[in-house]
Amino acid sequence: MTRDEIVDLAIRIGQWAEKNFDTSGNPDLHVILPLLGIVEELGEAEGVQDDELRDAAADAAIYALDLIYRICGGNRQAIETLVSEVQSTSLSEVMKPHPSYIFRPVSGLAHAFLKRIQGIRLFDNDEHFRKHVRVCLARLFYVLSTAAGCDIFQLAWKVFNDIVSLRDWKANPENGGMSDETIFSTGAKRSGSGAGVRFDLIPPHFLAALAATFAEGAAKYGEGNWLKGIPNSNLFNHAMRHLVLYQAGDASEPHLAHAAWNIMAMMVNDMRIGCEHLRDIPKWDDMMDVPCRNIEWRG
């Protein structure tokens, strides 16, 4: 994954964690919480293999990205800088720790934060503290990638998107963050495994229009043709074209359905592993002195 994609993931994870785990009442938990999470997941990684090992490694990486978010106070520029420093850490500094030493990086992180909180000499120096944390994070991501046998950021991204982000820990933290058990008027009970997802609220008319667009595309180009890979820039352009034509009053095509299809395809590109090359829309904030999100728009 690119630096910007990792930064985006860290911000999403951090914002999700802020929503689900309130540490405002105890500032010490601000960084302790993700550190404890990393330790827990590394413990689960001991003695397991294959899918269980990859799941634990992905969860540990999610906690580590949350830690980066918290260290940087949620500031995007600070997160970009720290992620760049972690990515550029040389192998000589990482020292290629063997997976059997899986706890060493996190013990190094705990050491750094403990000494900083205690006001120990050197660790109260921001530059020394930052270097120590950077190297430990680089070692941790290296160990996790080695253990999982893949790009740990890609794996963390998939696990967060498919599983973690759908959880609502405040609803019921005792059962993995799913909503409370539902008891129906008949007396039947069911767990809240559908927390955060309401398919029953999607208008069937919208799904029918989207399905008709799929049928139109399948008849013209073949089923699944779009899954071969259409760049987001092309999809974005087509979506905007349909929206502008709709705004202009053109009724020659079902423009809104076609725009929705292109937006859906962009979402799938953003979710699929191995499709980084399709996410080619330039980030204008990186090309301008003033980020778009900070511009005060005037009518």
C-alpha positions as CSV (number, residue, x, y, z in Angstrom):
1,M,0.0,0.0,0.0
2,T,1.1,3.6,-0.6
3,R,1.9,6.0,2.2
4,D,-1.4,7.9,1.6
5,E,-3.4,4.7,1.7
6,I,-1.8,3.7,5.0
7,V,-2.4,7.2,6.4
8,D,-6.1,7.1,5.3
9,L,-6.4,3.7,7.0
10,A,-4.8,4.9,10.2
11,I,-7.2,7.9,10.3
12,R,-10.2,5.7,9.7
13,I,-9.1,3.3,12.4
14,G,-8.3,6.1,14.9
15,Q,-11.7,7.8,14.4
16,W,-13.5,4.5,14.7
17,A,-11.6,3.8,18.0
18,E,-12.4,7.3,19.4
19,K,-16.1,6.7,18.7
20,N,-16.0,3.2,20.3
21,F,-13.5,3.6,23.2
22,D,-13.9,6.8,25.2
23,T,-10.6,7.5,27.1
24,S,-11.4,11.1,27.9
25,G,-12.0,10.2,31.6
26,N,-8.5,8.6,31.9
27,P,-5.8,10.3,29.7
28,D,-3.3,7.6,30.5
29,L,-5.4,5.1,28.5
30,H,-4.9,7.2,25.4
31,V,-1.8,5.2,24.3
32,I,-2.0,2.4,26.8
33,L,-5.2,1.0,25.1
34,P,-3.8,0.3,21.7
35,L,-0.5,-1.0,23.3
36,L,-2.6,-3.5,25.4
37,G,-4.5,-4.4,22.2
38,I,-1.2,-5.2,20.4
39,V,0.0,-7.3,23.3
40,E,-3.3,-9.3,23.4
41,E,-3.2,-10.0,19.7
42,L,0.5,-11.0,19.7
43,G,-0.4,-13.4,22.6
44,E,-3.1,-14.9,20.4
45,A,-0.6,-15.3,17.5
46,E,1.6,-17.6,19.6
47,G,1.2,-21.2,18.7
48,V,-1.3,-20.7,15.9
49,Q,-1.0,-21.0,12.1
50,D,-2.5,-20.0,8.8
51,D,-5.8,-18.0,9.1
52,E,-5.7,-17.7,12.9
53,L,-2.2,-16.3,12.7
54,R,-3.1,-13.9,9.9
55,D,-6.2,-12.7,11.8
56,A,-4.2,-12.0,15.0
57,A,-1.5,-10.2,12.9
58,A,-4.1,-8.1,11.2
59,D,-5.7,-7.1,14.5
60,A,-2.3,-6.2,16.0
61,A,-1.6,-4.0,12.9
62,I,-4.9,-2.3,13.4
63,Y,-4.0,-1.5,17.0
64,A,-0.6,-0.3,15.8
65,L,-2.2,2.1,13.3
66,D,-4.5,3.3,16.0
67,L,-1.4,4.0,18.1
68,I,0.1,6.0,15.3
69,Y,-3.1,8.0,15.1
70,R,-3.1,8.7,18.8
71,I,0.6,9.6,19.0
72,C,0.0,12.2,16.3
73,G,-3.1,13.5,17.9
74,G,-5.2,12.7,14.8
75,N,-3.3,15.3,12.8
76,R,-3.0,14.1,9.2
77,Q,0.3,15.9,8.4
78,A,1.9,14.4,11.6
79,I,0.6,10.9,10.6
80,E,1.9,11.3,7.1
81,T,5.3,12.2,8.5
82,L,5.5,9.3,11.0
83,V,4.3,6.8,8.4
84,S,6.9,8.0,6.0
85,E,9.6,7.7,8.7
86,V,8.5,4.2,9.5
87,Q,8.4,3.2,5.8
88,S,11.9,4.6,5.2
89,T,13.5,3.0,8.3
90,S,16.4,0.9,7.0
91,L,16.7,-2.8,7.4
92,S,19.8,-2.3,9.5
93,E,17.7,-0.4,12.0
94,V,14.9,-3.0,11.9
95,M,17.6,-5.7,12.2
96,K,15.2,-8.3,10.8
97,P,13.9,-9.7,14.1
98,H,12.9,-13.3,13.9
99,P,9.1,-14.0,14.2
100,S,9.9,-15.9,17.4
101,Y,10.9,-12.5,18.9
102,I,7.4,-11.2,18.2
103,F,7.0,-9.4,21.5
104,R,10.2,-7.4,21.2
105,P,8.9,-4.5,19.1
106,V,5.9,-4.0,21.4
107,S,8.0,-4.2,24.5
108,G,10.2,-1.5,23.0
109,L,7.2,0.7,22.5
110,A,6.0,0.1,26.1
111,H,9.5,0.9,27.3
112,A,9.5,4.2,25.4
113,F,6.1,5.3,26.7
114,L,6.8,4.2,30.2
115,K,10.1,6.1,30.4
116,R,8.5,9.2,28.8
117,I,5.7,9.2,31.3
118,Q,8.2,8.7,34.1
119,G,10.3,11.6,32.8
120,I,13.4,9.5,32.4
121,R,16.3,11.3,30.8
122,L,16.6,11.1,27.0
123,F,13.0,10.0,26.6
124,D,11.7,13.4,27.6
125,N,13.6,14.5,24.4
126,D,11.1,14.5,21.5
127,E,13.7,13.6,18.9
128,H,15.1,10.6,20.9
129,F,11.6,9.4,21.8
130,R,10.3,9.7,18.2
131,K,13.3,7.7,16.8
132,H,12.8,5.0,19.4
133,V,9.1,4.7,18.5
134,R,9.7,4.9,14.8
135,V,12.2,1.9,14.9
136,C,9.9,-0.1,17.2
137,L,7.0,0.4,14.8
138,A,9.0,-0.5,11.8
139,R,10.1,-3.7,13.6
140,L,6.6,-4.5,14.6
141,F,5.2,-4.1,11.1
142,Y,8.1,-6.2,9.7
143,V,7.4,-9.0,12.2
144,L,3.7,-8.9,11.5
145,S,4.2,-9.0,7.7
146,T,6.7,-12.0,8.2
147,A,4.3,-13.9,10.4
148,A,1.3,-13.3,8.1
149,G,3.3,-13.9,4.9
150,C,1.8,-10.9,3.1
151,D,1.6,-7.1,3.1
152,I,0.3,-6.5,6.7
153,F,-1.2,-3.2,5.7
154,Q,-3.3,-4.7,2.9
155,L,-4.4,-7.5,5.4
156,A,-5.3,-4.9,8.1
157,W,-7.2,-2.9,5.6
158,K,-9.3,-5.9,4.5
159,V,-10.0,-7.0,8.1
160,F,-10.9,-3.5,9.2
161,N,-13.2,-2.9,6.2
162,D,-14.9,-6.3,6.3
163,I,-15.2,-6.9,10.1
164,V,-13.9,-4.4,12.6
165,S,-15.5,-1.2,11.1
166,L,-19.0,-2.9,11.2
167,R,-18.8,-3.4,15.0
168,D,-20.3,-1.2,17.6
169,W,-18.4,-2.0,20.8
170,K,-20.4,0.5,22.9
171,A,-23.6,-1.5,22.1
172,N,-22.3,-4.6,23.8
173,P,-18.6,-5.0,24.3
174,E,-19.0,-8.5,25.9
175,N,-19.9,-10.2,22.6
176,G,-17.4,-8.6,20.3
177,G,-19.1,-5.3,19.8
178,M,-22.2,-6.6,18.2
179,S,-25.6,-5.1,19.3
180,D,-27.5,-6.4,22.2
181,E,-29.6,-9.6,21.8
182,T,-33.0,-9.0,20.2
183,I,-36.1,-10.6,21.7
184,F,-39.0,-10.6,19.3
185,S,-42.7,-10.4,20.3
186,T,-43.0,-14.1,19.7
187,G,-40.3,-14.8,22.4
188,A,-37.7,-15.8,19.8
189,K,-34.2,-14.4,20.4
190,R,-31.4,-13.5,18.0
191,S,-28.0,-12.0,18.4
192,G,-27.3,-8.6,16.9
193,S,-24.9,-9.8,14.2
194,G,-26.5,-7.3,11.9
195,A,-25.3,-4.3,13.9
196,G,-24.4,-1.3,11.7
197,V,-26.0,-2.9,8.6
198,R,-29.6,-2.3,7.6
199,F,-30.4,-3.9,4.2
200,D,-34.1,-3.6,4.9
201,L,-33.8,0.2,4.6
202,I,-32.4,0.2,1.0
203,P,-35.3,1.1,-1.4
204,P,-35.9,-1.9,-3.7
205,H,-36.5,0.6,-6.6
206,F,-32.9,1.7,-6.3
207,L,-31.6,-1.9,-6.3
208,A,-33.8,-2.7,-9.4
209,A,-32.4,0.3,-11.2
210,L,-28.8,-0.7,-10.3
211,A,-29.6,-4.3,-11.4
212,A,-30.9,-3.1,-14.7
213,T,-27.6,-1.2,-15.2
214,F,-25.7,-4.4,-14.5
215,A,-27.9,-6.3,-17.0
216,E,-27.3,-3.6,-19.6
217,G,-23.5,-3.8,-19.1
218,A,-23.5,-7.6,-19.1
219,A,-25.4,-7.7,-22.4
220,K,-23.0,-5.2,-24.0
221,Y,-19.6,-6.2,-22.6
222,G,-20.1,-9.6,-21.0
223,E,-20.7,-10.6,-17.4
224,G,-18.0,-9.4,-14.9
225,N,-16.2,-7.3,-17.5
226,W,-15.8,-4.4,-15.1
227,L,-14.1,-6.6,-12.6
228,K,-11.1,-6.9,-14.9
229,G,-10.3,-3.4,-13.7
230,I,-11.6,0.1,-14.7
231,P,-9.6,3.0,-13.2
232,N,-11.4,5.2,-10.7
233,S,-10.6,8.3,-12.8
234,N,-12.6,6.8,-15.7
235,L,-15.5,5.8,-13.4
236,F,-15.5,9.2,-11.7
237,N,-15.6,10.9,-15.1
238,H,-18.5,8.8,-16.3
239,A,-20.4,9.4,-13.0
240,M,-20.0,13.1,-13.2
241,R,-21.0,13.1,-16.9
242,H,-24.3,11.4,-16.0
243,L,-24.9,13.7,-13.0
244,V,-24.3,16.8,-15.2
245,L,-26.6,15.5,-18.0
246,Y,-29.3,14.8,-15.4
247,Q,-28.9,18.3,-14.0
248,A,-29.3,19.7,-17.5
249,G,-32.6,17.9,-17.9
250,D,-31.4,15.2,-20.4
251,A,-33.7,12.1,-20.2
252,S,-32.0,10.0,-23.0
253,E,-30.6,7.6,-20.4
254,P,-31.3,6.6,-16.7
255,H,-28.5,9.0,-15.7
256,L,-28.8,8.6,-11.9
257,A,-28.7,4.8,-12.1
258,H,-25.7,5.0,-14.3
259,A,-24.0,7.5,-12.0
260,A,-24.7,5.2,-9.0
261,W,-23.2,2.2,-10.8
262,N,-20.0,4.1,-11.5
263,I,-19.8,5.2,-7.9
264,M,-20.4,1.6,-6.8
265,A,-17.6,0.4,-9.0
266,M,-15.2,3.0,-7.4
267,M,-16.2,1.8,-4.0
268,V,-15.4,-1.8,-5.0
269,N,-12.0,-0.6,-6.3
270,D,-11.3,1.0,-3.0
271,M,-12.2,-2.2,-1.1
272,R,-10.4,-4.7,-3.3
273,I,-6.9,-5.9,-2.4
274,G,-4.4,-5.6,-5.2
275,C,-6.3,-2.8,-7.0
276,E,-4.1,0.1,-5.9
277,H,-3.3,0.8,-9.6
278,L,-7.0,1.5,-10.2
279,R,-7.2,4.1,-7.4
280,D,-5.6,6.7,-9.7
281,I,-7.6,9.9,-8.9
282,P,-5.0,12.5,-7.8
283,K,-5.4,14.0,-4.3
284,W,-5.7,17.7,-5.0
285,D,-4.7,18.5,-1.4
286,D,-1.2,17.1,-2.2
287,M,-0.9,19.6,-5.1
288,M,-2.2,22.7,-3.5
289,D,-0.8,25.0,-0.8
290,V,-4.2,25.2,0.9
291,P,-6.0,21.8,1.4
292,C,-9.5,21.7,-0.1
293,R,-11.0,20.7,3.2
294,N,-9.6,24.0,4.8
295,I,-11.0,26.3,2.1
296,E,-13.9,28.6,3.2
297,W,-16.3,28.3,0.3
298,R,-18.2,31.5,-0.4
299,G,-21.4,31.5,-2.4
